[in-house]
Amino acid sequence: MLRNLWLTFAQAITVMLAALFIVATFQPQWLPARLSSRPPADAAGGDKLPPPAPAQATGAAAGREGPILSYSEAARRATASVVNIFTTKEVRVPRDHPLLNDPLFRRFFGEQFSQRQQASSLGSGVIVSTDGLVLTNHHVVESADDIEVLLTDGRRAKAKVVGSDPETDLAVLRLELQGLPAIVFGNAETARVGDIVLAVGNPFGVGQTVTMGIVSALGRNQLGINTFENFIQTDAAINPGNSGGALVDTEGRLLGINTAIYSRSGGSLGIGFAIPASTVRQVMDQIVASGSVTRGYIGVEPQDVTPELAEAFKLPRKEGTIIAGVMRGGPADKAGVKVGDILVAVEGKPVTNTANMLSTIAQIRPGDVATFRFVREGKEFDLPVTVGKRPKPGQRLE
């Protein structure tokens, strides 16, 4: 009896499933939406594909529907503020230069010209104020006798150096013009690896050019390019002539000043470096206020504590900087710092390497007393140090 009931039930289920399959295949509109294997038809009776999932967007992409196919608006905003810089300087020709022995050269150009020549170079700059302040690299205008700026509207103007900072490779110029299109500063601190960026400049002197890439890395340092390094790395094409130009986000806001590339050929290999806008603003504000940059200094020769060094000398820590030398009569010497001490913190901020140490001390105002934490003979201790003023590059230490 039970066997007959089970067979009847199984046959009924089989028939129902077959019927459901036939209806779902040929007349899906007869079924509720949750049971249909096809999307609901629109009012016209045609099939309607499900809408794509909305893509998350940031910056200029926020609030837009669909993929971004152009960054023309960001480029338009940024390019108006980026200028071409042409510099010339007089250089001496070595007395053993072959031209000096050429009678024809001496006859046409004279003795005075034969000993001096004009050297020209080019770079880029960024207008940062409507009343004529322009940012560029120190190496673009270094030792220049004459600086000329070409604006995007075709105007040319002479520029004067307000001040420069070789240790970050930044310089501020002044144009005697008003109503200029100043760039808007972005927030480099919120930049992330993978963000799209645009590089604007005058590569190889071909004229203003915009290239696109992403942020490849953040906080690059110890590259030996500048004394104080905290670079944004990008694969946006940066070539000779781009120096001093702008690295901007997809809103056209300034993220950094392009300053260097890694290259074996002289052209872009996809590794470029820009000084972050936060550093740029700090340096610019000091230069505009006083004509130079003032930094803290304690007069030591630091060396990174590497795992190998820590193991070889049985040091208690594998991070920090070891004091390899102390300048006699300097702030550290007067405070009692000794060779072999390991600096691990400044004003409560951990010190992980030499670059971090230099940057932290540089931000302390000369004359202020700061607390430095050292390790000596395996024991930590705090030492108050009256911070001095960092000498300019090449300045003799007394």
Wavefront OBJ file of the C-alpha trace (Angstrom):
o trace
v 0.000 0.000 0.000
v 2.742 2.462 1.016
v 4.749 1.483 -2.017
v 1.856 2.383 -4.353
v 1.367 5.765 -2.630
v 5.091 6.577 -2.954
v 5.113 5.733 -6.661
v 2.043 7.924 -7.241
v 3.683 10.852 -5.344
v 6.954 10.547 -7.285
v 5.145 10.480 -10.635
v 3.130 13.595 -9.696
v 6.283 15.528 -8.732
v 7.963 14.516 -11.990
v 5.004 15.736 -14.061
v 4.891 19.052 -12.152
v 8.610 19.707 -12.668
v 8.311 18.922 -16.365
v 5.390 21.314 -16.684
v 7.285 24.035 -14.802
v 10.279 23.608 -17.105
v 8.111 23.927 -20.227
v 6.367 27.078 -18.935
v 9.650 28.694 -17.797
v 11.165 28.077 -21.217
v 8.340 29.141 -23.526
v 6.069 31.395 -21.403
v 8.192 32.809 -18.548
v 5.817 35.785 -18.100
v 3.236 33.358 -16.627
v 5.532 32.779 -13.646
v 6.212 35.079 -10.676
v 9.381 37.205 -11.087
v 11.312 35.214 -8.463
v 10.762 31.957 -10.380
v 11.562 33.337 -13.822
v 15.008 32.607 -15.241
v 14.844 35.657 -17.557
v 14.747 39.379 -16.716
v 11.296 41.080 -16.732
v 10.228 42.640 -20.015
v 9.932 46.398 -20.329
v 6.760 48.231 -21.337
v 7.449 47.702 -25.015
v 7.533 43.958 -24.547
v 11.254 43.542 -25.224
v 13.734 41.933 -22.860
v 15.367 44.318 -20.420
v 18.890 43.592 -19.206
v 19.601 44.174 -15.532
v 21.457 47.457 -14.923
v 25.185 47.131 -14.140
v 26.222 47.509 -10.546
v 27.152 51.115 -9.807
v 30.916 51.636 -9.750
v 32.466 53.363 -6.782
v 34.135 56.622 -7.729
v 36.192 59.257 -5.996
v 37.266 62.762 -6.878
v 36.103 63.908 -10.262
v 34.366 60.577 -10.808
v 32.088 60.982 -7.805
v 28.462 61.466 -8.749
v 28.957 60.473 -12.380
v 27.236 57.551 -14.008
v 29.150 55.079 -16.120
v 32.902 54.930 -16.816
v 35.024 58.063 -17.093
v 36.296 58.364 -20.649
v 38.062 61.725 -20.350
v 39.987 63.810 -17.847
v 39.790 66.907 -20.024
v 38.212 69.024 -17.290
v 41.014 68.245 -14.839
v 43.582 68.913 -17.558
v 41.899 72.231 -18.449
v 42.028 73.416 -14.843
v 45.646 72.410 -14.325
v 47.211 73.450 -17.626
v 46.123 77.066 -17.248
v 48.324 77.283 -14.134
v 51.416 75.514 -15.513
v 54.049 77.642 -17.242
v 57.194 77.032 -19.251
v 60.418 78.409 -17.786
v 63.441 79.387 -19.872
v 66.708 80.269 -18.155
v 70.067 81.470 -19.353
v 73.338 81.885 -17.534
v 76.805 82.953 -18.495
v 79.445 80.252 -18.247
v 83.166 80.399 -18.733
v 84.703 78.343 -21.515
v 87.848 76.536 -20.340
v 91.004 78.176 -21.658
v 92.033 74.918 -23.293
v 88.744 74.729 -25.239
v 89.428 73.972 -28.950
v 87.454 77.031 -30.067
v 89.902 79.374 -28.368
v 92.615 78.194 -30.735
v 90.441 78.742 -33.795
v 91.581 82.009 -35.505
v 88.272 82.320 -37.380
v 86.294 82.078 -34.105
v 88.515 84.681 -32.404
v 88.279 87.003 -35.410
v 84.484 87.028 -35.576
v 83.593 86.795 -31.885
v 86.496 88.469 -30.149
v 88.574 87.627 -27.121
v 85.911 88.487 -24.551
v 83.266 86.251 -26.092
v 85.748 83.457 -26.524
v 85.995 83.106 -22.747
v 82.262 83.237 -21.952
v 79.163 81.596 -23.422
v 75.445 81.659 -22.721
v 74.001 78.361 -21.524
v 70.242 77.865 -21.848
v 67.943 75.400 -20.149
v 64.240 74.850 -19.759
v 61.782 73.591 -17.204
v 58.268 74.083 -15.916
v 56.552 75.956 -13.107
v 53.180 76.245 -11.396
v 51.315 79.480 -10.673
v 50.238 79.360 -7.019
v 48.843 82.870 -6.512
v 46.926 85.319 -8.668
v 49.497 88.055 -7.947
v 52.396 86.257 -9.619
v 53.979 83.625 -7.354
v 55.307 80.632 -9.292
v 56.697 77.387 -7.874
v 59.408 75.411 -9.613
v 62.472 73.296 -8.824
v 65.630 74.807 -7.406
v 67.717 73.051 -10.041
v 65.673 74.674 -12.827
v 66.675 78.222 -11.824
v 69.941 77.576 -9.991
v 72.603 80.195 -10.879
v 70.414 81.573 -13.686
v 71.220 85.108 -14.849
v 67.940 85.513 -16.690
v 64.583 83.766 -16.164
v 61.695 84.063 -18.599
v 58.250 82.534 -18.133
v 55.828 81.638 -20.922
v 52.160 81.488 -19.932
v 49.564 79.328 -21.659
v 47.896 82.442 -23.113
v 51.115 83.282 -24.975
v 52.346 86.063 -22.707
v 56.004 86.188 -21.725
v 57.323 87.779 -18.557
v 60.602 88.114 -16.705
v 60.760 86.387 -13.332
v 62.782 87.058 -10.205
v 63.743 84.472 -7.601
v 62.050 85.136 -4.265
v 64.029 82.347 -2.648
v 64.954 78.702 -3.024
v 65.604 75.624 -0.925
v 68.227 73.246 -2.352
v 67.505 70.606 0.301
v 63.981 70.008 -1.037
v 64.774 71.256 -4.565
v 62.071 73.947 -4.494
v 62.145 77.585 -5.568
v 59.631 80.428 -5.603
v 59.572 82.996 -8.434
v 57.770 86.309 -8.729
v 56.107 87.655 -11.890
v 55.030 91.278 -12.149
v 51.571 90.269 -13.348
v 48.138 90.234 -11.753
v 45.008 88.155 -12.192
v 46.855 84.944 -13.012
v 45.138 81.520 -12.944
v 46.408 80.035 -9.664
v 46.234 76.292 -9.166
v 44.181 74.823 -6.318
v 46.161 72.791 -3.779
v 45.015 69.223 -3.200
v 45.583 67.029 -0.150
v 48.578 64.804 -0.806
v 48.109 63.162 2.593
v 44.939 61.425 1.370
v 46.496 60.152 -1.866
v 46.512 56.371 -2.242
v 48.505 53.960 -4.345
v 46.448 53.361 -7.479
v 44.924 56.866 -7.660
v 44.910 58.322 -11.169
v 47.148 61.370 -11.601
v 48.113 63.726 -14.436
v 51.572 65.211 -14.994
v 51.715 68.604 -16.706
v 54.887 70.211 -18.017
v 57.108 71.051 -20.979
v 59.060 67.859 -21.789
v 62.041 68.250 -24.121
v 60.789 71.758 -24.960
v 58.069 70.452 -27.284
v 55.391 72.519 -25.531
v 52.936 71.926 -22.748
v 52.018 68.258 -22.429
v 49.677 66.256 -20.193
v 50.422 62.616 -19.375
v 48.403 60.187 -17.267
v 49.328 57.457 -14.818
v 48.718 56.337 -11.276
v 50.331 56.849 -7.895
v 52.834 53.983 -7.795
v 54.127 54.486 -4.246
v 54.093 56.989 -1.392
v 56.737 58.190 1.025
v 59.728 57.307 -1.133
v 62.957 58.426 0.565
v 66.645 57.631 0.885
v 67.014 57.901 -2.889
v 69.922 60.342 -2.678
v 68.107 62.993 -4.737
v 67.432 65.577 -2.012
v 68.371 65.930 1.643
v 64.720 65.828 2.689
v 62.741 63.264 0.705
v 59.139 62.133 0.929
v 58.306 61.599 -2.719
v 55.124 60.581 -4.474
v 56.149 58.007 -7.088
v 54.176 57.840 -10.323
v 54.302 56.111 -13.692
v 52.848 59.168 -15.471
v 55.463 60.039 -18.088
v 57.891 62.661 -16.726
v 60.777 63.698 -18.963
v 63.505 66.374 -18.970
v 61.690 69.718 -19.069
v 58.885 68.467 -16.817
v 60.885 69.485 -13.751
v 58.923 71.999 -11.716
v 55.637 71.052 -13.372
v 52.469 69.879 -11.676
v 51.277 66.442 -10.622
v 47.518 66.778 -10.198
v 44.542 64.630 -9.226
v 41.450 64.010 -11.333
v 39.993 67.315 -10.138
v 43.018 69.226 -11.423
v 44.254 69.968 -7.888
v 47.972 70.086 -7.112
v 49.297 66.927 -5.456
v 52.993 67.588 -6.011
v 55.785 69.254 -7.955
v 57.505 66.930 -10.438
v 61.190 66.879 -9.644
v 63.062 63.767 -10.781
v 62.945 60.543 -12.752
v 64.745 57.234 -12.593
v 66.175 56.666 -16.048
v 69.107 55.061 -17.789
v 68.319 56.680 -21.125
v 67.336 60.211 -20.087
v 63.676 59.559 -20.935
v 60.757 58.257 -18.914
v 60.934 54.636 -17.795
v 57.788 54.820 -15.715
v 59.428 55.870 -12.439
v 58.996 59.548 -11.645
v 59.009 61.446 -8.367
v 57.074 64.469 -7.154
v 57.437 66.550 -3.988
v 54.128 66.347 -2.055
v 51.939 69.444 -1.913
v 52.139 69.463 1.897
v 55.933 69.866 1.780
v 55.618 72.357 -1.057
v 53.279 74.588 0.934
v 55.467 74.546 4.054
v 58.587 75.492 2.099
v 56.748 78.084 0.007
v 55.242 79.825 3.043
v 58.670 80.171 4.694
v 60.323 81.436 1.517
v 57.599 84.030 0.916
v 57.787 85.162 4.552
v 61.563 85.344 4.956
v 63.254 84.460 1.647
v 64.663 81.198 2.984
v 63.790 78.060 4.951
v 64.771 77.658 8.606
v 65.172 74.155 10.026
v 66.197 72.583 13.289
v 69.610 70.967 13.723
v 71.536 69.209 16.511
v 74.948 68.583 14.913
v 75.332 64.816 14.669
v 76.364 62.321 12.027
v 73.616 59.678 11.992
v 73.648 56.173 10.585
v 70.722 53.792 10.141
v 70.497 50.888 12.569
v 70.193 47.925 10.227
v 69.493 44.339 11.357
v 73.049 43.420 10.305
v 74.561 46.297 12.294
v 72.408 45.505 15.308
v 73.521 41.874 15.249
v 77.202 42.658 14.692
v 77.407 45.127 17.593
v 74.785 43.369 19.721
v 72.581 46.430 19.776
v 69.316 46.190 21.717
v 67.203 47.596 18.865
v 66.936 47.093 15.114
v 65.320 50.492 14.467
v 66.465 54.061 15.037
v 69.662 55.867 14.173
v 73.044 55.342 15.740
v 75.106 58.470 16.420
v 78.312 57.912 14.469
v 79.705 61.391 15.097
v 79.020 64.475 17.222
v 80.027 67.978 16.131
v 82.193 69.566 18.788
v 80.409 72.460 20.434
v 77.140 71.687 18.638
v 73.705 71.350 20.275
v 74.023 67.580 20.748
v 77.544 67.861 22.180
v 76.428 70.506 24.688
v 73.491 68.307 25.732
v 75.721 65.300 26.420
v 75.049 63.077 23.404
v 77.853 60.566 22.813
v 79.050 58.559 19.846
v 77.315 55.165 19.893
v 74.057 56.436 21.376
v 70.958 55.230 19.533
v 68.265 57.855 18.930
v 64.837 56.200 19.105
v 62.387 59.113 19.579
v 62.102 62.900 19.325
v 59.345 64.615 21.283
v 57.609 61.261 21.616
v 57.709 60.572 17.866
v 59.474 57.286 16.996
v 62.667 57.553 14.944
v 62.972 54.649 12.508
v 65.787 55.772 10.195
v 68.051 58.661 9.274
v 65.603 60.286 6.848
v 62.864 60.188 9.471
v 65.227 61.684 12.059
v 66.326 64.572 9.841
v 62.749 65.405 8.898
v 61.539 65.331 12.511
v 64.356 67.525 13.846
v 64.057 69.931 10.918
v 60.489 70.752 11.938
v 61.563 71.916 15.408
v 62.056 75.672 15.696
v 65.678 76.640 16.397
v 66.082 77.709 20.017
v 63.379 75.376 21.327
v 64.256 72.678 23.848
v 63.113 69.230 22.671
v 63.181 65.870 24.428
v 65.301 63.246 22.704
v 65.161 59.605 23.771
v 68.367 57.601 23.417
v 69.553 54.087 24.190
v 72.986 53.838 25.804
v 74.447 50.573 27.070
v 71.069 48.919 26.735
v 69.155 51.504 28.775
v 66.735 54.139 27.505
v 66.930 57.698 28.797
v 65.596 61.133 27.878
v 67.851 64.070 27.145
v 66.729 67.704 26.652
v 68.480 69.287 23.671
v 68.359 72.960 22.696
v 67.900 72.731 18.942
v 70.098 74.910 16.753
v 69.608 76.347 13.258
v 70.493 74.069 10.382
v 73.255 75.618 8.250
v 72.684 76.148 4.553
v 74.188 73.582 2.147
v 77.870 74.344 1.660
v 77.988 76.656 4.671
v 81.019 76.092 6.861
v 80.284 74.825 10.353
v 82.044 76.720 13.111
l 1 2 3 4 5 6 7 8 9 10 11 12 13 14 15 16 17 18 19 20 21 22 23 24 25 26 27 28 29 30 31 32 33 34 35 36 37 38 39 40 41 42 43 44 45 46 47 48 49 50 51 52 53 54 55 56 57 58 59 60 61 62 63 64 65 66 67 68 69 70 71 72 73 74 75 76 77 78 79 80 81 82 83 84 85 86 87 88 89 90 91 92 93 94 95 96 97 98 99 100 101 102 103 104 105 106 107 108 109 110 111 112 113 114 115 116 117 118 119 120 121 122 123 124 125 126 127 128 129 130 131 132 133 134 135 136 137 138 139 140 141 142 143 144 145 146 147 148 149 150 151 152 153 154 155 156 157 158 159 160 161 162 163 164 165 166 167 168 169 170 171 172 173 174 175 176 177 178 179 180 181 182 183 184 185 186 187 188 189 190 191 192 193 194 195 196 197 198 199 200 201 202 203 204 205 206 207 208 209 210 211 212 213 214 215 216 217 218 219 220 221 222 223 224 225 226 227 228 229 230 231 232 233 234 235 236 237 238 239 240 241 242 243 244 245 246 247 248 249 250 251 252 253 254 255 256 257 258 259 260 261 262 263 264 265 266 267 268 269 270 271 272 273 274 275 276 277 278 279 280 281 282 283 284 285 286 287 288 289 290 291 292 293 294 295 296 297 298 299 300 301 302 303 304 305 306 307 308 309 310 311 312 313 314 315 316 317 318 319 320 321 322 323 324 325 326 327 328 329 330 331 332 333 334 335 336 337 338 339 340 341 342 343 344 345 346 347 348 349 350 351 352 353 354 355 356 357 358 359 360 361 362 363 364 365 366 367 368 369 370 371 372 373 374 375 376 377 378 379 380 381 382 383 384 385 386 387 388 389 390 391 392 393 394 395 396 397 398
